[in-house]
Amino acid sequence: MKKIVKNGIIVTATDTYQADLLIDNGKIAAIGQDFPVGGAEVIDAKGSYVFPGGIDPHTHLEMPFGGTVSKDDFETGTIAAAFGGTTTVIDFCLTNKGEPMQNAIQTWHAKSKDKAVIDYSFHLMIGEINEDVLEELPVVMEEEGITSFKVFMAYKNVFQADDGTLFRTLIAAKELGGLVMVHAENGDVIEYLVNKALEEGNTDPIYHALTRPPQVEGEATGRAVELTGLANSQLYVVHVSCAEAVEKIANARRKGYDVWGETCPQYLVLDQTYLEKSDFEGAKYVWSPPLREKWHQDVLWNALKNGDLQTLGSDQCSFDFNGQKDLGKGDFSKIPNGGPIIEDRVSILFSEGVKKGRITLNQFVDIMATRNAKLFGLYPQKGTIAVGTDADLVIFDPNVERTISAEFHHMAADYNPFEGMKVTGEPVSVLSRGEFVIRDKQFVGKLGKGQYLKRRRYNTPSNVTNKVIN
């Protein structure tokens, strides 16, 4: 059935205007006024914004880590994402050294099969570079449409790759048209600081932050961007949390390096003192990089406003406080890293960003959807509202107030790190390819309805505009 979205204020990364949308066969068929109904379903969006569906470029669903597995899978995780106004997620396939990368990809296809309620894609972890990997990369890109590759500079003896692996990945990405992503922390220094803290009897959650200081993130970020410049390649730095890393990215962009930066809502509104909570409550806020001193928040917001950072991911990786986070009682290094973030990403950016005047409405759309679509080969199918694009839409009430709480969220974890936070603005209805997933704040989607997305390469003509340095 055709649908007509009437009376809403359409917002894209560049425009804000009142118009109606005609949806046909899952696409935006026309934008205008007073379309003849002719049997179409009419959706009244009066008093609401109509945004393109959010794109979360950074999720870890059903991910093994620290002797356990993240709580939200592709069912609960994508349902929660939809409630939050996200209609596409890009998850990370974790590879094993010495095994074909296709093994990891097939594992992630099995995890997501018949579960996702919104569209999804994968990034691929690169833990080693050898002739087998170099031969497999172009095949993965062509057959699977996976065009982004993540290299960890942290988690020594688990995920961490050496600088040679990072540099050769950058070289390969330049030749193949891929985008390299880095988790930028100096894993060798962190290992030393963690061991020293434990030897001195410092075991509480706050030492997770104290053994991963901003300097180790700044140093690794600087190393990664200079290797990118040397390789004349392209880089996306995930979950930037501190001024030291922002400075390295900003300087690299001013030099003309093709470097991009992502931050996450937790770093914009939470700070290091949360890890000091008593009775092991601080473990709820253990993720990497860690939360920083509060003053870093202003730096991150300013970086989003002036374009030194460009995107917002959730880094969704939820673990229960009871039964998972408490694996680290008596040893902070054994607390599973991550938190339940996916559902509140869009609302926090709107409430704390747009409503408080830190970013504009159009910047909000760019940060939560459009830029991610462009960087990761989904634009213009995703990330905007235009004739011919997928009808991924969020009908958003900008004035409703709510209090975030685990009592009401749809993630599987038994706590919410933003518990008690008041936000203004909430998705009312969410459509994926023209079909309701959330309608009037109720889930009406279908398991398995989400499609796997094959993505274009980074340096295709449609992505050339990505390379303009702001």
C-alpha positions as CSV (number, residue, x, y, z in Angstrom):
1,M,0.0,0.0,0.0
2,K,1.2,3.5,-0.8
3,K,1.6,5.9,2.2
4,I,1.4,9.6,2.4
5,V,3.2,11.4,5.3
6,K,1.4,14.7,5.7
7,N,2.0,17.9,7.6
8,G,5.4,17.2,8.9
9,I,8.5,19.3,8.9
10,I,11.1,17.5,6.8
11,V,14.7,17.9,8.0
12,T,17.8,16.8,6.1
13,A,21.5,17.6,6.6
14,T,21.0,20.7,4.4
15,D,17.3,21.7,4.4
16,T,14.3,22.2,6.7
17,Y,10.9,22.6,5.1
18,Q,7.2,21.6,5.3
19,A,6.1,19.1,2.7
20,D,4.3,15.8,2.3
21,L,6.0,12.6,1.3
22,L,4.5,9.9,-1.0
23,I,5.9,6.5,-0.3
24,D,5.6,3.7,-2.9
25,N,7.2,0.3,-2.9
26,G,9.5,1.2,0.0
27,K,10.9,4.3,-1.6
28,I,10.2,8.1,-1.5
29,A,8.2,8.4,-4.7
30,A,7.5,12.2,-4.5
31,I,7.8,15.2,-2.3
32,G,5.2,17.9,-2.5
33,Q,1.8,19.0,-1.3
34,D,-1.8,17.7,-1.4
35,F,-1.2,14.4,-3.0
36,P,-4.4,12.6,-4.0
37,V,-5.1,9.9,-1.4
38,G,-6.4,7.3,-3.9
39,G,-6.4,4.5,-1.3
40,A,-3.0,5.4,0.2
41,E,-2.5,5.2,4.0
42,V,-2.3,8.7,5.4
43,I,0.2,9.3,8.3
44,D,-0.3,12.7,10.0
45,A,3.0,14.1,11.2
46,K,1.6,17.4,12.3
47,G,3.8,19.0,15.0
48,S,6.6,16.6,14.3
49,Y,9.9,16.6,12.5
50,V,10.4,14.0,9.8
51,F,14.1,12.9,9.8
52,P,15.9,10.3,7.7
53,G,16.3,7.1,9.7
54,G,19.4,7.2,11.9
55,I,22.5,5.2,11.0
56,D,24.5,3.8,13.8
57,P,28.0,3.0,12.4
58,H,29.3,1.3,15.6
59,T,27.6,-1.6,17.3
60,H,28.7,-4.9,18.9
61,L,25.7,-7.2,18.9
62,E,26.1,-10.7,20.4
63,M,29.9,-10.1,20.6
64,P,32.1,-12.4,22.6
65,F,34.3,-10.5,25.0
66,G,36.0,-11.1,28.4
67,G,34.7,-14.6,28.9
68,T,31.1,-13.7,28.1
69,V,28.9,-12.4,25.2
70,S,27.3,-9.0,24.9
71,K,23.7,-9.2,26.1
72,D,21.8,-7.7,23.1
73,D,21.7,-9.7,19.9
74,F,20.4,-8.8,16.5
75,E,16.8,-9.1,17.7
76,T,16.8,-7.1,20.9
77,G,19.5,-4.8,19.6
78,T,17.8,-3.8,16.4
79,I,14.4,-3.5,18.1
80,A,15.9,-1.1,20.7
81,A,17.7,0.8,17.9
82,A,14.4,1.2,16.1
83,F,12.7,2.6,19.2
84,G,15.5,5.1,19.3
85,G,15.1,6.3,15.8
86,T,17.9,4.2,14.1
87,T,17.0,2.3,11.0
88,T,20.4,1.0,10.0
89,V,23.3,-0.5,12.1
90,I,26.8,-1.5,11.0
91,D,28.2,-4.2,13.3
92,F,31.7,-5.5,13.7
93,C,32.8,-9.0,12.5
94,L,35.6,-10.2,14.8
95,T,38.2,-12.3,12.9
96,N,40.6,-15.0,14.2
97,K,44.3,-15.0,13.2
98,G,45.1,-17.8,10.8
99,E,41.5,-18.3,9.7
100,P,39.9,-17.1,6.5
101,M,38.0,-13.8,7.1
102,Q,35.0,-15.3,5.4
103,N,34.6,-17.6,8.4
104,A,34.0,-14.5,10.6
105,I,31.6,-13.0,8.1
106,Q,29.5,-16.2,7.9
107,T,29.4,-16.4,11.7
108,W,27.9,-12.8,11.7
109,H,25.5,-13.7,9.0
110,A,24.3,-16.6,11.2
111,K,24.0,-14.3,14.2
112,S,21.8,-11.9,12.3
113,K,19.8,-14.3,10.1
114,D,16.0,-14.0,10.7
115,K,16.5,-11.6,13.7
116,A,17.1,-8.0,12.5
117,V,14.1,-5.8,12.3
118,I,16.0,-3.0,10.5
119,D,18.6,-3.0,7.8
120,Y,22.2,-3.8,8.7
121,S,25.7,-4.3,7.4
122,F,29.1,-5.3,8.7
123,H,32.6,-3.9,9.2
124,L,35.5,-6.4,9.3
125,M,38.3,-6.6,11.9
126,I,41.8,-6.9,10.5
127,G,44.1,-8.6,13.1
128,E,46.9,-9.6,10.7
129,I,48.1,-8.8,7.2
130,N,49.7,-11.5,5.1
131,E,49.3,-12.7,1.5
132,D,46.2,-14.7,2.3
133,V,44.4,-11.7,3.8
134,L,45.5,-9.4,0.9
135,E,44.1,-11.9,-1.6
136,E,40.8,-12.3,0.3
137,L,40.1,-8.5,0.9
138,P,39.0,-7.7,-2.7
139,V,36.8,-10.8,-2.7
140,V,35.2,-9.8,0.5
141,M,34.6,-6.3,-0.8
142,E,33.1,-7.5,-4.1
143,E,31.0,-10.4,-2.8
144,E,30.0,-9.2,0.6
145,G,30.0,-5.4,0.1
146,I,32.1,-4.9,3.2
147,T,34.2,-1.8,2.5
148,S,35.4,-0.8,6.0
149,F,38.0,-2.5,8.1
150,K,38.8,-2.1,11.8
151,V,42.2,-2.3,13.3
152,F,42.6,-2.4,17.1
153,M,45.6,-0.5,18.6
154,A,44.5,-1.7,22.1
155,Y,43.5,-4.9,23.9
156,K,47.0,-6.5,23.9
157,N,47.0,-10.2,23.3
158,V,43.3,-10.2,22.4
159,F,42.6,-7.8,19.5
160,Q,45.6,-5.6,19.3
161,A,47.5,-5.4,15.9
162,D,51.0,-3.9,15.5
163,D,51.8,-0.8,13.5
164,G,52.9,-2.8,10.5
165,T,49.5,-4.4,10.2
166,L,47.8,-1.0,10.5
167,F,50.1,0.6,7.9
168,R,49.7,-2.3,5.4
169,T,45.9,-2.2,5.9
170,L,46.0,1.5,5.1
171,I,48.0,0.8,1.9
172,A,45.6,-2.0,0.9
173,A,42.5,0.2,1.6
174,K,44.0,3.0,-0.5
175,E,44.4,0.6,-3.4
176,L,41.0,-1.1,-3.0
177,G,38.8,1.8,-1.9
178,G,38.2,0.8,1.6
179,L,37.9,2.9,4.8
180,V,40.1,1.9,7.7
181,M,38.8,2.3,11.2
182,V,40.9,2.4,14.3
183,H,40.3,1.9,18.0
184,A,43.1,4.3,19.0
185,E,44.6,3.6,22.4
186,N,48.2,2.5,23.1
187,G,47.7,-1.1,24.2
188,D,51.3,-1.7,25.3
189,V,51.3,1.3,27.7
190,I,47.8,0.3,29.0
191,E,49.0,-3.2,29.8
192,Y,51.9,-1.8,31.8
193,L,49.6,0.6,33.7
194,V,47.0,-2.1,34.4
195,N,49.5,-4.5,35.8
196,K,51.1,-1.9,37.9
197,A,47.7,-0.9,39.4
198,L,46.8,-4.5,40.2
199,E,50.2,-5.1,41.8
200,E,49.6,-2.1,44.0
201,G,46.2,-3.5,45.1
202,N,44.2,-1.0,43.1
203,T,41.3,-3.1,41.9
204,D,38.2,-0.8,41.8
205,P,36.4,0.2,38.6
206,I,37.8,3.7,38.7
207,Y,41.3,2.3,37.9
208,H,39.9,1.3,34.5
209,A,39.9,5.0,33.7
210,L,43.1,5.8,35.5
211,T,45.1,3.1,33.6
212,R,43.8,4.4,30.3
213,P,44.5,8.1,30.5
214,P,43.8,10.6,27.7
215,Q,47.5,10.6,26.7
216,V,47.3,7.0,25.5
217,E,44.3,7.8,23.3
218,G,45.9,11.0,22.0
219,E,49.2,9.3,21.3
220,A,47.6,6.4,19.4
221,T,45.4,8.7,17.5
222,G,48.4,10.8,16.4
223,R,50.2,7.7,15.3
224,A,47.3,6.4,13.3
225,V,46.7,9.7,11.5
226,E,50.4,10.2,10.6
227,L,50.5,6.6,9.2
228,T,47.4,7.5,7.2
229,G,49.1,10.6,5.8
230,L,52.2,8.6,4.9
231,A,50.1,6.0,3.1
232,N,48.0,8.7,1.5
233,S,45.0,6.6,2.6
234,Q,41.8,7.2,4.6
235,L,41.0,6.8,8.3
236,Y,38.0,6.8,10.6
237,V,38.8,7.1,14.3
238,V,36.1,5.5,16.4
239,H,34.7,6.5,19.8
240,V,36.8,9.7,20.4
241,S,36.6,10.6,24.0
242,C,39.1,13.3,24.8
243,A,40.7,16.6,23.8
244,E,44.0,15.0,23.1
245,A,42.5,12.8,20.3
246,V,40.3,15.7,18.9
247,E,43.5,17.8,18.6
248,K,45.3,15.1,16.6
249,I,42.3,14.6,14.2
250,A,41.8,18.4,13.7
251,N,45.4,19.0,13.0
252,A,45.5,16.1,10.5
253,R,42.4,17.4,8.6
254,R,44.0,20.9,8.4
255,K,47.0,19.3,6.8
256,G,44.7,17.7,4.2
257,Y,44.7,14.2,5.5
258,D,41.6,12.2,4.8
259,V,40.7,11.6,8.4
260,W,37.3,11.4,10.2
261,G,36.3,11.2,13.8
262,E,33.4,9.7,15.7
263,T,32.3,10.3,19.2
264,C,29.5,8.6,21.3
265,P,26.7,9.9,23.5
266,Q,28.3,8.6,26.7
267,Y,31.3,10.8,26.3
268,L,29.1,13.8,25.7
269,V,27.0,13.6,28.9
270,L,28.8,11.3,31.4
271,D,32.1,11.7,33.1
272,Q,34.8,9.9,35.0
273,T,33.2,10.3,38.4
274,Y,30.6,7.7,37.5
275,L,33.3,5.0,37.8
276,E,33.8,6.1,41.4
277,K,30.3,5.0,42.4
278,S,30.2,2.7,45.5
279,D,29.3,-0.9,45.8
280,F,30.9,-1.7,42.5
281,E,28.3,0.4,40.7
282,G,31.1,2.1,38.8
283,A,31.5,-1.1,36.8
284,K,28.3,-0.1,34.8
285,Y,30.4,2.6,33.2
286,V,33.4,0.6,32.2
287,W,34.1,0.8,28.5
288,S,37.0,1.7,26.4
289,P,38.1,4.4,25.9
290,P,36.9,5.3,29.5
291,L,34.9,8.2,30.5
292,R,36.9,11.4,31.0
293,E,36.9,14.4,33.3
294,K,33.9,16.5,32.6
295,W,35.7,19.4,30.8
296,H,36.3,17.1,27.8
297,Q,32.6,17.2,27.1
298,D,32.8,20.8,25.9
299,V,35.7,20.0,23.6
300,L,33.7,17.1,22.0
301,W,30.6,19.3,21.5
302,N,32.6,22.1,20.0
303,A,34.3,19.5,17.7
304,L,30.9,18.3,16.5
305,K,29.8,21.9,15.9
306,N,32.9,23.0,14.0
307,G,33.4,19.8,12.0
308,D,36.5,18.4,13.7
309,L,34.4,15.4,14.6
310,Q,31.7,14.4,12.2
311,T,29.6,11.4,13.4
312,L,28.0,9.8,16.5
313,G,28.1,6.1,17.0
314,S,26.7,4.2,20.0
315,D,29.5,1.7,20.5
316,Q,26.6,-0.5,21.7
317,C,28.1,-3.5,23.7
318,S,25.8,-4.2,26.6
319,F,26.5,-6.5,29.5
320,D,24.3,-7.1,32.6
321,F,25.5,-5.6,35.8
322,N,24.5,-8.8,37.6
323,G,26.2,-11.8,36.2
324,Q,28.5,-10.2,33.6
325,K,30.0,-6.9,34.8
326,D,30.5,-8.5,38.2
327,L,33.0,-10.9,36.7
328,G,35.5,-8.1,37.5
329,K,34.8,-7.8,41.2
330,G,38.3,-7.6,42.8
331,D,40.0,-7.0,39.4
332,F,38.8,-4.1,37.3
333,S,40.6,-5.5,34.3
334,K,38.1,-8.4,34.1
335,I,35.0,-6.2,33.9
336,P,33.5,-6.7,30.4
337,N,33.9,-3.5,28.5
338,G,30.8,-1.9,27.1
339,G,27.3,-0.5,27.8
340,P,23.7,-0.4,26.5
341,I,23.7,2.8,24.4
342,I,21.9,2.0,21.1
343,E,18.4,3.1,22.0
344,D,19.3,6.6,23.4
345,R,21.9,7.7,20.8
346,V,19.5,9.9,18.7
347,S,17.5,11.4,21.6
348,I,20.6,12.4,23.6
349,L,22.1,14.1,20.5
350,F,18.9,16.0,19.9
351,S,18.1,17.0,23.5
352,E,21.7,17.9,24.5
353,G,22.7,19.1,21.1
354,V,19.9,20.8,19.3
355,K,17.7,21.8,22.2
356,K,20.6,23.3,24.1
357,G,21.9,25.2,21.1
358,R,25.2,23.3,20.7
359,I,24.5,22.1,17.2
360,T,21.9,23.0,14.5
361,L,19.0,20.9,13.5
362,N,20.6,20.2,10.1
363,Q,23.9,19.3,11.8
364,F,22.0,16.8,14.0
365,V,20.8,15.0,10.9
366,D,24.2,15.0,9.3
367,I,25.9,13.7,12.5
368,M,23.4,10.9,13.3
369,A,22.6,9.8,9.7
370,T,23.8,11.5,6.6
371,R,27.6,11.6,7.2
372,N,27.6,7.9,8.2
373,A,25.7,7.0,5.0
374,K,28.3,8.9,2.9
375,L,31.4,7.5,4.7
376,F,30.2,3.9,4.6
377,G,28.9,3.6,1.1
378,L,25.1,3.8,1.7
379,Y,24.3,7.3,0.4
380,P,22.0,8.3,-1.2
381,Q,20.0,5.1,-0.6
382,K,20.2,5.8,3.1
383,G,20.8,8.9,5.2
384,T,18.6,11.5,3.5
385,I,15.1,12.2,2.3
386,A,14.9,12.6,-1.5
387,V,13.0,11.1,-4.4
388,G,14.2,7.6,-5.0
389,T,15.8,7.0,-1.5
390,D,14.7,4.3,0.8
391,A,11.7,5.4,2.9
392,D,13.6,5.1,6.2
393,L,11.9,7.8,8.2
394,V,11.6,8.9,11.8
395,I,8.5,10.9,12.9
396,F,9.9,12.8,15.9
397,D,8.1,14.8,18.5
398,P,10.6,17.6,19.4
399,N,8.8,18.7,22.5
400,V,7.9,15.6,24.5
401,E,9.9,15.1,27.7
402,R,10.9,11.8,29.2
403,T,13.2,10.3,31.7
404,I,15.6,7.6,30.6
405,S,15.4,4.4,32.6
406,A,16.1,0.7,32.4
407,E,12.5,0.2,33.5
408,F,11.2,1.4,30.1
409,H,14.1,0.7,27.7
410,H,14.0,-2.1,25.1
411,M,17.6,-3.2,25.4
412,A,18.3,-6.6,27.1
413,A,20.7,-5.3,29.7
414,D,19.6,-4.9,33.3
415,Y,20.6,-1.3,33.7
416,N,20.8,1.9,31.7
417,P,23.9,4.2,32.0
418,F,21.8,7.3,31.5
419,E,19.3,6.3,34.3
420,G,17.4,9.3,35.5
421,M,18.5,11.6,32.7
422,K,15.7,13.9,31.4
423,V,15.6,14.4,27.6
424,T,13.4,16.4,25.3
425,G,12.4,14.9,22.0
426,E,11.5,11.3,21.1
427,P,10.7,9.2,18.1
428,V,7.0,8.5,17.8
429,S,6.9,6.3,14.7
430,V,9.8,4.8,12.7
431,L,9.6,3.3,9.2
432,S,12.1,1.1,7.5
433,R,11.8,0.9,3.7
434,G,8.2,2.3,4.0
435,E,7.0,-0.2,6.6
436,F,6.3,0.7,10.2
437,V,8.7,-0.8,12.7
438,I,7.6,1.5,15.5
439,R,4.1,3.0,15.3
440,D,2.9,5.4,18.0
441,K,5.7,4.2,20.3
442,Q,4.7,0.5,19.9
443,F,6.8,-2.2,18.2
444,V,5.0,-3.5,15.1
445,G,7.9,-4.8,13.0
446,K,8.8,-8.3,12.0
447,L,11.9,-10.3,12.9
448,G,14.0,-10.9,9.9
449,K,12.5,-8.0,8.0
450,G,15.8,-6.1,8.1
451,Q,18.0,-6.6,5.0
452,Y,21.7,-7.1,4.8
453,L,23.3,-4.1,2.9
454,K,26.2,-4.5,0.6
455,R,28.0,-1.2,0.6
456,R,29.9,0.8,-2.1
457,R,33.6,1.4,-1.8
458,Y,34.8,4.6,-0.1
459,N,36.3,6.3,-3.2
460,T,33.4,5.9,-5.5
461,P,32.2,9.1,-7.3
462,S,29.1,9.4,-5.0
463,N,31.5,9.7,-2.1
464,V,33.9,12.3,-3.5
465,T,32.2,15.1,-1.5
466,N,33.3,13.2,1.7
467,K,36.9,14.3,1.1
468,V,36.3,18.0,1.4
469,I,38.1,19.2,4.5
470,N,35.8,21.3,6.7
